Amino acid sequence: MLMPKLKKYQKKFSHSYAFGIYPTLDLLKNRRESVLKVLLQEDSVESKGVKEIVEICKKEGIHYEINDRLIEKLAIKENTYTVGIFNKYTLELEKDKNHIVLVEPRNMGNVGTIIRTMLGFGYKNLALIEPAIDVFDPKVVRSTMGALFRINFEYFQNWEEYVEKYPKRNSYPFLLEGAKEIRETEFKEPTSLVFGNEGKGLPEKFKDIGQSVYIQHGKDIDSLNLSIAASIGMWESIRNAKAKG
């Protein structure tokens, strides 16, 4: 693979970076065909995780090098011991599996937390309705702790495009004015749990899509954080499915 000129990340790049030992390991184990190079910090080469990285690189013929200066140039945080440099890639969702759908998500940390939580509850398919954050931004990659490399994700221009490609699904939009409380909702598979962005939630039209859901909470707050709401939604949908099974 042709090595691009390495600079601080920009969305327009065809490549990105996985900063840290465990994100780099997940990159190597799950998306090794996309890896261009691995950078190591000199002080880290005796650590267990870095030794595993080196072993994988040797086995798979992936170039690696000790280059503290370049890591410092690229890194977004101090004490970055490894950098996995990889080409961006495209994926499709699994048609018959459960999906998380994020409509116009804007907060990288929230999306990163959701991706990591998805794996904990067996969700491995993420639909992103634009405008949306860049999942390849190193800040997102790092916040997922490498979980990004173990899920499928796909971007859509709008909800209608998602439904056209993945029809006949059971959709559950989460709204403050949802029709049914989450504990009273029967989740049927294949499930699409749909969440709006951090600022304005879902548009009004989602009241008439599928079975709208709300999460009961105290009056001292206006709403739950997006990643918290998504976590509750995933947990309850899986618990519900297991109870029926």
Legacy VTK file of the C-alpha trace (Angstrom):
# vtk DataFile Version 3.0
C-alpha trace
ASCII
DATASET POLYDATA
POINTS 245 float
0.000 0.000 0.000
1.164 3.523 -0.799
2.099 5.394 2.374
0.461 8.843 2.586
2.274 11.863 3.965
1.637 11.748 7.702
0.166 14.858 9.312
-2.319 15.686 12.053
-5.622 14.061 11.124
-8.061 15.797 8.792
-11.397 14.402 7.664
-10.422 14.711 4.004
-7.588 12.179 4.433
-8.028 8.667 3.036
-6.255 7.342 6.148
-6.606 7.696 9.914
-4.872 6.783 13.180
-5.528 4.466 16.102
-3.751 5.960 19.124
-2.876 3.684 22.025
-1.918 0.063 22.594
-5.377 -1.514 22.818
-6.976 0.383 19.896
-3.932 -0.573 17.799
-4.279 -4.222 18.834
-7.970 -4.232 17.897
-7.080 -2.644 14.556
-4.479 -5.328 13.859
-6.738 -8.192 14.938
-9.894 -7.063 13.161
-8.950 -4.807 10.225
-5.407 -5.846 9.453
-6.016 -5.614 5.691
-6.371 -1.833 6.128
-3.206 -1.307 8.211
-0.439 0.719 6.569
2.127 0.957 9.357
2.539 0.874 13.124
4.584 3.403 15.082
6.065 2.553 18.470
7.495 4.753 21.184
10.950 3.633 22.295
10.046 3.473 26.011
7.125 1.130 25.287
8.802 -1.724 23.446
9.174 -3.933 26.539
5.499 -3.734 27.537
3.317 -6.804 27.079
0.854 -5.089 24.737
3.549 -3.683 22.483
5.277 -7.062 22.309
1.985 -8.533 21.086
1.714 -5.760 18.485
5.215 -6.543 17.223
4.439 -10.274 17.041
1.332 -9.631 14.924
3.210 -7.229 12.645
5.980 -9.770 12.074
3.508 -12.565 11.391
1.389 -10.505 8.998
4.252 -8.666 7.295
3.098 -5.255 8.529
5.782 -2.585 8.724
6.477 -1.170 12.181
9.070 1.265 13.433
10.206 3.106 16.548
9.595 6.780 15.883
8.977 8.961 18.945
9.179 12.190 16.984
6.481 11.225 14.483
4.184 9.947 17.242
4.528 13.279 19.034
3.674 15.080 15.794
0.517 13.042 15.165
-0.810 12.357 18.675
-3.813 14.101 20.208
-2.755 13.286 23.796
0.478 12.895 25.704
1.822 9.451 26.598
0.766 7.875 23.322
2.866 4.728 23.059
1.656 3.333 19.739
-0.048 4.563 16.583
-1.754 2.304 14.080
-1.975 3.998 10.675
-4.729 2.592 8.473
-6.686 3.244 5.301
-10.326 4.163 5.788
-12.801 1.513 4.659
-16.488 1.126 3.895
-18.885 -1.463 5.302
-22.513 -2.521 5.074
-24.828 -3.497 7.902
-26.033 -7.035 8.483
-29.580 -7.094 7.146
-31.105 -9.535 9.640
-29.281 -8.345 12.785
-30.252 -5.671 15.304
-29.219 -2.092 14.474
-28.508 1.091 16.393
-29.509 4.156 14.356
-28.113 7.567 15.308
-29.800 10.511 13.603
-27.436 13.466 13.109
-25.073 12.666 16.009
-22.644 15.515 16.733
-20.700 14.535 19.868
-17.670 12.313 19.278
-17.418 11.160 22.879
-21.059 10.065 22.978
-20.756 8.115 19.736
-17.538 6.498 20.944
-19.217 5.426 24.182
-22.212 4.063 22.274
-19.984 2.013 19.972
-18.163 0.513 22.941
-21.452 -0.208 24.725
-22.887 -1.840 21.601
-20.400 -4.673 21.876
-21.320 -5.208 25.513
-24.949 -5.851 24.551
-24.355 -7.768 21.331
-25.140 -4.950 18.895
-22.645 -4.866 16.014
-24.378 -2.717 13.407
-24.499 1.097 13.514
-26.371 3.324 11.064
-25.402 7.005 11.004
-27.875 9.463 9.478
-26.109 12.543 8.124
-25.016 15.137 8.983
-23.007 13.079 11.441
-19.625 12.903 13.113
-16.688 11.250 11.375
-16.230 7.808 12.964
-12.660 7.693 11.663
-11.642 10.773 13.629
-8.912 9.574 16.032
-10.848 11.066 18.954
-13.747 8.729 18.162
-11.437 5.763 17.552
-9.734 6.326 20.889
-13.008 6.799 22.798
-14.230 3.422 21.499
-11.043 1.772 22.879
-10.767 -0.076 19.566
-14.389 -1.290 19.512
-14.873 0.595 16.235
-12.870 -2.102 14.473
-15.268 -4.808 15.659
-18.562 -3.363 14.423
-20.181 -2.593 11.080
-21.165 0.994 10.377
-22.766 2.704 7.414
-23.703 6.308 6.584
-27.024 7.373 5.068
-28.104 10.745 3.711
-31.461 10.479 5.480
-33.821 8.080 7.277
-35.612 7.216 4.041
-32.383 5.974 2.470
-31.780 3.712 5.470
-35.314 2.264 5.296
-35.063 1.721 1.551
-31.900 -0.343 1.966
-33.015 -2.124 5.146
-36.833 -2.484 4.962
-39.183 -4.617 7.051
-37.489 -3.872 10.344
-39.017 -3.189 13.762
-38.168 0.446 14.487
-38.193 1.958 17.991
-37.580 5.726 17.960
-36.694 7.106 21.414
-38.541 10.364 22.101
-39.386 12.377 25.198
-43.013 12.216 24.016
-42.841 8.555 22.985
-46.078 6.560 22.984
-44.917 3.713 25.245
-42.635 3.546 28.284
-39.582 1.377 27.652
-40.472 -1.215 30.312
-43.875 -1.707 28.670
-42.433 -2.078 25.180
-42.136 -5.432 23.458
-39.017 -5.383 21.297
-39.231 -7.572 18.208
-36.240 -8.550 16.110
-34.699 -7.491 13.837
-34.674 -4.353 15.957
-33.684 -0.813 14.996
-33.241 1.394 18.070
-33.343 4.997 16.832
-31.897 7.967 18.730
-31.675 11.671 17.911
-28.753 13.972 18.486
-27.648 15.515 21.759
-29.254 18.909 21.227
-32.690 18.438 19.679
-33.437 14.716 19.752
-35.461 13.173 16.932
-37.634 15.180 14.529
-41.435 15.111 15.033
-41.969 12.690 12.134
-40.504 9.861 14.186
-43.625 9.824 16.395
-45.347 8.035 13.505
-42.519 5.631 12.702
-42.614 2.167 14.241
-43.211 2.060 18.003
-42.043 5.264 19.687
-40.514 4.784 23.144
-39.716 6.987 26.133
-37.516 6.397 29.184
-39.085 7.509 32.455
-36.833 9.825 34.493
-37.170 12.410 37.261
-38.356 15.970 36.692
-35.063 17.492 37.830
-33.546 16.935 34.369
-34.845 17.694 30.887
-33.454 14.571 29.260
-30.853 11.848 29.533
-27.465 12.038 27.877
-27.528 10.323 24.469
-25.040 7.598 25.380
-26.946 6.864 28.625
-30.279 6.652 26.801
-28.779 4.376 24.143
-27.267 2.135 26.830
-30.629 1.800 28.608
-32.342 1.094 25.300
-29.883 -1.643 24.384
-30.004 -3.234 27.842
-33.810 -3.302 27.974
-34.193 -4.610 24.413
-31.784 -7.479 25.094
-33.376 -8.237 28.481
-36.786 -8.202 26.808
-35.649 -10.592 24.073
-34.131 -12.995 26.608
-37.309 -12.943 28.716
-39.359 -13.937 25.676
-36.830 -16.622 24.729
LINES 1 246
245 0 1 2 3 4 5 6 7 8 9 10 11 12 13 14 15 16 17 18 19 20 21 22 23 24 25 26 27 28 29 30 31 32 33 34 35 36 37 38 39 40 41 42 43 44 45 46 47 48 49 50 51 52 53 54 55 56 57 58 59 60 61 62 63 64 65 66 67 68 69 70 71 72 73 74 75 76 77 78 79 80 81 82 83 84 85 86 87 88 89 90 91 92 93 94 95 96 97 98 99 100 101 102 103 104 105 106 107 108 109 110 111 112 113 114 115 116 117 118 119 120 121 122 123 124 125 126 127 128 129 130 131 132 133 134 135 136 137 138 139 140 141 142 143 144 145 146 147 148 149 150 151 152 153 154 155 156 157 158 159 160 161 162 163 164 165 166 167 168 169 170 171 172 173 174 175 176 177 178 179 180 181 182 183 184 185 186 187 188 189 190 191 192 193 194 195 196 197 198 199 200 201 202 203 204 205 206 207 208 209 210 211 212 213 214 215 216 217 218 219 220 221 222 223 224 225 226 227 228 229 230 231 232 233 234 235 236 237 238 239 240 241 242 243 244
